[in-house]
Amino acid sequence: MWEVEKGDGFSNRSSDERVAPAAVRTGSEHERPHVVVLGGGFGGLYAARELARAPVDVTLVDRQNYHLFQPLLYQVATAALNPSDVAHPLRAALSRQKNARVLLADIREIDVDRRRVILDAGDLPYDYLVVATGATHSYFGNDEFRRHAPGLKTVEDAIEIRRRILLAYEAAEREDDPDRRREWLSFVVVGAGPTGVELAGALAEIAREVLRRDFPALDPKEVRVVLLEGQSEPLPTYPQTLGARTRRSLERIGVEVRTKTLVSDISERGVRAGEAKIPARTVLWAAGVRASPVAASLGAPLDAAGRVRVKPDLSVPGHPEIFVVGDLLSLEVDGESVPGVAPAAIQSGRHAGKNVRRLVSGETAERFRYRDKGSLATIGRARAVAHIGKLKIAGLGAWLLWLLVHIYFLIGFRNRLFVMIQWAWSWLTFQRGARIITGDIAGELPPLGGERAPGSRGAYARDEAEERRQAG
């Protein structure tokens, strides 16, 4: 469905720039050319798979031993799925590929002059390198927000967000003070891109359909979900008509959407947006991303988000043996920037793998052609929007399309089967099956009756200091 064209024969290298063929060694101890792939996300995994029949040895390096399906990570954060439903072991994903191995290691930097990757456990030489280390959260210079507003990029992030959401309901049930209870039942999502919209919609559905059964003492009408966006409509990269439809759909399920609103401060007790203060105990960050810091060690030009400005064939300027794919690349194709989405990562990963095969066989690399397969975002139960070419869809049809596409691209049969079963169960019963709180909760909840416990620890014990700070 999301294939890459084979290219038009374009080459941006002269004959003297061409990467040395297999017979020339570049410091690698492998008898065949050694291809190192950094990152086991969509870009890295598809690049490694593309090299399955190539006369090379492939080493895929990642700090985690699993491939993560990030588009569904918000469902882990909102207790719809378990982490194992959206993750698949990398060794299993490449188990049938005889020329590939997986190395669990932390990537420190890349020594482009010596053609080595510096890992936490030593150096790894390469003949060809595919860099697919992705992106992380960006707080736009306000890194102090991180403590109070976690982002959503990893399984650990999702588990922490799920923990905060469920603990907020537990705390609200203990509170006798109405103002404090409303704080616990208020949730703010910063950023109305696809992740922010999906989080806000899921939070509203949890209040209406799930947790009212688990917490009968709480009134679902007291739950407040606020979505903040600096642009004029949610989903600012989508057509404005779909953004307006998204706003209306969110408002129908109880989400308060505030656009043209910038956040100036985030604390333990809420958010300051413009001149307004929004009291809330749970704040989630979905406002921006920044490229992996590994990109800086390539010595290549970077854009404002830290992504590598690659050549048309995805190679690094001055280093035709290095390719950058996925969220880490910065490139315009036919006048449009390649977006940081899963289809772009898959296509660029495959293309980088094909270019390595071309170079190994003595051919030249080809220009990358990105084929935009459209954008999908889900708002809630049977609600989604889709933008595919000139086609704009909203509602049940878009939601069914979203469901099918996400099931199709999950890695591993088990994952597809389990997610289908979970979604079917949730649809029929309005239940979320992963409502598990992990970690030590000592001091995180108020005592019964809402009175402070002398010497208690955790978030609740910090209320007095926070109140004194706000009072000046």
C-alpha positions in Angstrom: 0.0 0.0 0.0 2.8 2.4 0.9 5.4 1.4 -1.6 8.3 3.6 -2.8 8.9 4.2 -6.5 12.2 2.8 -7.8 13.5 6.2 -8.8 14.3 7.9 -12.1 17.9 7.0 -12.4 19.0 10.3 -10.9 22.4 10.3 -9.3 23.9 13.2 -7.3 27.4 11.7 -7.3 30.2 11.9 -9.7 32.3 8.8 -10.3 35.0 9.9 -7.9 32.4 10.4 -5.1 31.0 6.9 -5.4 31.2 4.7 -2.3 33.9 2.0 -2.6 32.5 -1.3 -3.7 32.6 -4.4 -1.6 36.2 -5.3 -2.4 37.5 -2.1 -0.7 37.7 -2.3 3.1 37.0 0.7 5.3 38.1 -0.5 8.7 35.4 -3.1 9.1 36.5 -6.6 10.2 33.6 -8.2 8.2 34.5 -10.1 5.1 31.5 -8.6 3.4 30.5 -4.9 3.6 29.2 -4.2 7.0 26.0 -2.1 7.1 25.1 -0.6 10.5 21.6 0.6 11.1 21.0 2.8 14.0 17.5 2.7 15.4 14.8 0.0 15.4 11.8 2.2 14.5 10.1 2.1 11.2 13.0 3.7 9.2 15.7 1.4 10.7 13.7 -1.8 10.6 12.6 -1.4 7.0 16.1 -0.4 5.9 17.5 -3.6 7.5 14.8 -5.7 5.9 15.5 -4.2 2.5 19.0 -5.6 2.7 17.9 -9.2 3.4 19.2 -10.5 0.0 22.1 -8.2 -0.4 25.7 -9.4 -0.1 26.3 -7.5 3.1 26.3 -8.1 6.9 23.7 -6.0 8.7 23.9 -4.9 12.4 20.8 -3.1 13.8 21.6 -1.2 17.0 19.0 0.1 19.4 18.8 0.9 23.1 15.6 -1.1 23.3 15.2 -4.7 22.2 11.8 -4.0 20.5 10.2 -2.2 17.6 7.6 0.3 18.9 4.5 1.1 16.9 4.3 4.7 18.0 1.0 5.7 16.3 -0.8 3.5 18.9 1.3 4.5 21.9 -1.4 6.9 23.1 -3.7 3.9 23.6 -1.2 2.5 26.1 -1.1 5.9 27.8 -4.9 5.9 28.1 -5.2 2.2 29.3 -6.8 0.8 26.1 -3.8 -1.4 25.2 -0.9 -3.0 27.0 2.7 -2.2 26.0 3.2 -5.6 24.5 0.4 -5.0 22.1 2.3 -2.2 20.3 5.8 -3.5 20.6 7.5 -6.5 18.9 11.0 -7.9 19.7 13.6 -6.8 17.1 15.3 -10.2 17.1 11.9 -11.8 16.3 11.3 -9.3 13.5 14.7 -10.1 11.9 14.9 -13.8 12.9 14.6 -15.1 9.3 17.1 -12.7 7.9 20.4 -14.7 8.0 22.6 -11.7 7.3 21.3 -9.6 10.1 22.0 -9.4 13.8 20.6 -7.1 16.6 22.8 -5.3 19.1 21.4 -3.9 22.3 23.4 -0.8 23.0 23.2 2.9 23.7 24.5 5.1 20.8 26.8 7.9 22.0 28.0 9.5 18.7 29.2 8.8 15.2 32.9 9.2 14.2 32.4 9.9 10.5 36.2 10.2 9.8 37.0 6.7 11.1 33.6 5.2 10.1 32.8 4.1 13.5 29.8 4.3 15.8 30.7 5.0 19.4 28.5 2.9 21.7 28.3 2.7 25.5 30.2 -0.6 25.3 32.8 0.2 22.6 33.2 1.1 18.9 31.3 -0.4 16.0 33.0 -0.1 12.5 30.9 0.3 9.4 31.2 0.4 5.7 27.7 1.9 5.2 25.6 3.5 7.8 21.8 4.1 8.0 20.9 6.6 10.8 17.3 6.2 12.0 17.5 7.4 15.6 14.2 9.4 15.4 13.1 12.3 17.5 12.4 13.2 21.1 10.3 15.8 22.9 10.9 19.6 22.3 9.8 22.0 25.0 11.0 25.0 23.0 13.6 26.0 25.5 11.4 25.5 28.5 12.9 22.2 29.7 11.6 22.9 33.2 8.1 21.9 31.9 9.3 18.3 31.4 8.8 17.5 35.1 5.1 18.5 35.2 4.2 17.7 31.6 5.5 14.4 30.2 5.6 13.8 26.5 4.7 10.6 24.7 7.5 9.0 22.7 8.4 5.8 24.6 6.8 2.9 26.4 8.1 4.4 29.6 6.4 7.7 28.8 3.1 5.9 28.1 3.2 4.0 31.4 4.0 7.2 33.3 1.1 9.0 31.7 -1.3 6.2 32.4 -0.1 6.2 36.0 -0.8 9.9 36.4 -4.2 9.7 34.8 -5.4 6.8 37.0 -3.8 8.2 40.1 -5.7 11.5 39.5 -9.0 9.6 39.7 -7.9 7.8 42.8 -7.0 11.1 44.4 -10.2 12.8 43.4 -12.3 10.0 45.0 -10.5 10.7 48.3 -11.0 14.5 48.2 -13.8 16.2 50.2 -12.7 19.7 49.1 -14.6 20.5 45.8 -11.8 22.8 44.4 -9.1 20.2 45.0 -11.3 17.5 43.5 -11.8 19.5 40.4 -8.1 20.0 40.1 -7.6 16.3 40.1 -10.3 15.8 37.6 -8.9 18.4 35.2 -6.6 17.3 32.4 -4.7 19.6 30.1 -3.1 18.5 26.8 -0.7 21.0 25.2 -0.5 20.7 21.4 -3.3 19.8 19.1 -1.4 17.8 16.5 -2.5 14.1 15.9 -1.0 12.9 19.3 -2.7 15.8 21.2 -6.0 15.3 19.6 -5.9 11.5 20.2 -5.0 11.9 23.8 -7.7 14.5 24.5 -10.3 12.4 22.8 -9.3 9.3 24.8 -9.3 11.2 28.1 -12.9 12.5 27.4 -14.0 8.9 26.5 -12.4 7.5 29.7 -14.5 10.0 31.8 -17.7 9.3 30.0 -17.6 5.6 29.4 -15.1 3.8 31.6 -14.0 5.3 34.9 -17.5 6.3 35.9 -18.1 2.6 36.4 -14.9 2.2 38.4 -15.5 5.4 40.4 -19.2 5.7 41.1 -18.7 8.3 43.7 -17.3 10.7 41.1 -19.5 12.8 38.8 -18.3 12.4 35.2 -19.6 16.0 34.5 -16.8 17.3 36.8 -14.1 15.9 34.6 -12.5 18.7 32.5 -10.3 18.0 29.4 -8.6 21.1 27.9 -6.7 21.0 24.6 -4.4 23.9 23.9 -3.1 24.9 20.5 -1.1 27.9 19.3 -2.6 27.8 15.7 -6.1 28.7 14.7 -7.5 25.1 14.5 -6.6 21.6 15.8 -4.5 19.5 13.4 -2.8 22.6 11.9 -1.0 20.5 9.2 -4.4 19.2 7.9 -6.8 21.2 5.7 -8.6 23.8 7.7 -12.0 22.2 7.1 -10.8 19.0 8.8 -9.4 21.0 11.6 -12.8 22.6 12.1 -14.5 19.2 12.0 -12.0 17.9 14.5 -12.8 20.8 16.9 -16.5 20.2 16.7 -16.1 16.4 17.2 -13.9 17.0 20.3 -16.4 19.5 21.7 -19.2 17.1 21.3 -17.5 14.5 23.5 -16.7 17.2 26.2 -13.2 18.5 25.2 -12.6 22.2 25.7 -10.6 23.3 22.7 -8.6 26.6 23.0 -6.8 27.7 19.9 -4.4 30.6 19.3 -3.2 30.0 22.9 0.4 29.8 24.0 1.6 28.2 27.3 3.8 30.4 29.4 4.1 28.3 32.5 3.4 24.8 33.8 3.5 23.8 37.5 2.3 21.0 39.7 -1.0 22.7 40.1 -1.8 23.7 36.5 -1.0 25.7 33.4 -0.8 29.4 32.6 -2.0 30.0 29.0 -2.0 33.6 28.0 -3.6 35.5 30.9 -5.6 32.6 32.1 -4.6 30.0 34.8 -6.0 26.5 34.3 -5.9 24.5 37.5 -5.1 20.9 36.7 -3.0 18.1 38.3 -2.4 16.3 35.1 -0.7 18.0 32.1 0.4 16.2 29.0 2.8 17.6 26.4 2.2 17.0 22.7 3.4 20.3 21.3 6.7 19.6 19.6 9.6 17.3 18.8 13.3 17.6 18.3 15.7 15.4 16.4 17.8 12.9 18.3 21.1 14.4 19.5 23.0 11.8 17.5 22.4 13.9 14.4 24.8 16.6 15.6 27.8 14.2 15.6 27.4 13.8 11.8 28.8 17.2 11.2 26.2 17.9 8.6 23.9 21.0 8.2 20.9 20.8 10.6 17.5 22.5 10.4 15.8 24.4 13.3 14.5 21.1 14.8 18.0 19.5 14.7 17.2 17.3 11.7 19.9 16.5 9.1 19.7 18.3 5.8 20.3 15.4 3.5 21.0 15.2 -0.3 18.2 14.1 -2.6 19.3 10.4 -2.3 19.1 10.7 1.5 22.9 10.7 2.0 24.8 13.1 4.2 26.7 15.8 2.3 30.3 14.8 2.0 29.6 11.2 3.2 27.9 9.2 0.5 28.2 6.0 2.6 25.9 7.5 5.3 22.1 7.7 4.9 19.6 9.4 7.2 16.0 8.3 7.3 12.7 8.8 9.2 12.1 11.7 11.6 15.8 12.6 11.5 15.9 13.7 7.9 15.2 17.2 6.5 14.4 17.2 2.8 12.1 18.8 0.3 10.7 16.6 -2.5 8.9 18.4 -5.3 8.7 21.5 -3.2 7.2 19.8 -0.1 9.0 18.9 3.1 9.1 15.1 3.9 6.9 14.9 7.0 7.9 13.1 10.2 5.3 10.4 10.0 5.4 6.6 9.8 4.8 6.3 6.1 7.7 8.6 5.4 10.0 6.6 7.7 9.0 3.4 6.0 9.6 4.7 2.5 12.9 6.4 3.4 14.1 3.3 5.2 13.4 1.1 2.2 15.0 3.6 -0.1 18.2 3.9 1.9 18.4 0.1 1.9 18.0 0.0 -1.9 20.7 2.7 -2.3 23.1 0.7 -0.2 22.5 -2.3 -2.4 23.2 -0.2 -5.5 26.4 1.1 -4.1 27.6 -2.4 -3.1 27.0 -3.5 -6.7 29.0 -0.5 -8.1 25.9 1.5 -9.2 25.0 5.0 -8.2 22.4 6.0 -5.6 19.1 7.3 -6.7 16.9 10.2 -5.7 14.3 9.7 -3.1 10.7 10.1 -4.2 8.2 10.5 -1.3 4.7 9.3 -2.1 2.2 11.0 0.3 -0.3 8.3 1.2 -2.4 10.7 3.3 -2.8 11.6 6.9 -5.1 10.0 9.5 -6.0 11.0 13.0 -8.6 9.5 15.4 -10.7 11.6 17.7 -12.5 8.9 19.6 -15.0 6.1 19.2 -16.1 6.0 15.5 -14.6 9.5 15.0 -11.6 10.3 12.9 -10.4 12.5 10.0 -8.5 11.5 6.9 -6.8 13.5 4.3 -5.8 11.5 1.2 -4.8 13.5 -1.8 -7.9 15.7 -2.6 -10.1 13.5 -0.5 -11.2 14.7 2.9 -13.1 12.2 5.1 -14.5 12.6 8.6 -16.5 10.4 10.9 -17.1 6.6 10.9 -15.6 6.1 7.4 -12.3 7.8 8.4 -12.3 5.8 11.6 -12.6 2.5 9.9 -9.9 3.4 7.5 -7.7 4.5 10.4 -8.3 1.1 12.1 -7.5 -0.9 9.0 -4.3 1.0 8.3 -3.0 0.7 11.8 -3.7 -3.0 12.1 -2.0 -3.6 8.7 1.2 -1.9 9.8 1.6 -3.5 13.2 4.7 -5.7 13.3 3.9 -9.3 14.1 0.8 -11.4 13.7 0.3 -11.7 17.5 0.2 -7.9 17.8 -2.4 -7.6 15.1 -4.6 -10.3 16.6 -4.4 -9.0 20.2 -5.1 -5.4 19.1 -8.1 -6.5 17.1 -9.5 -8.5 20.0 -8.9 -5.6 22.4 -10.6 -3.1 20.1 -13.5 -5.4 19.5 -13.9 -5.9 23.3 -13.7 -2.1 24.0 -16.2 -1.4 21.2 -18.8 -3.9 22.6 -18.3 -3.3 26.4 -17.0 0.3 26.6 -14.1 -1.1 28.7 -10.4 -0.5 28.7 -8.5 -3.5 29.9 -5.1 -2.1 30.9 -6.1 0.1 33.9 -3.0 -0.8 35.9 -1.1 1.6 38.2 2.6 0.8 38.5 5.3 2.1 40.8 5.4 3.2 44.4 2.4 5.4 45.2 3.5 6.4 48.7 2.8 10.1 49.2 1.1 10.4 45.8 -2.4 10.4 47.1 -4.2 12.6 49.7 -5.3 11.0 52.9 -9.0 10.2 53.3 -11.0 13.3 54.0 -8.5 15.5 52.1 -6.5 16.7 55.2 -2.7 16.8 54.9 -0.8 14.0 56.5 2.2 15.5 58.5 5.5 14.5 57.0 3.8 12.8 54.0 5.9 12.4 50.8 5.2 12.8 47.1 3.2 15.2 45.0 0.5 15.8 47.6 3.1 16.8 50.2 4.4 19.5 47.9 1.1 21.4 47.8 1.9 23.8 50.5 5.2 24.9 48.9 3.4 25.3 45.6 0.7 27.4 47.2 3.3 29.6 48.8 5.0 30.1 45.5 1.8 31.1 43.8 1.0 33.5 46.5 4.3 35.3 45.9 
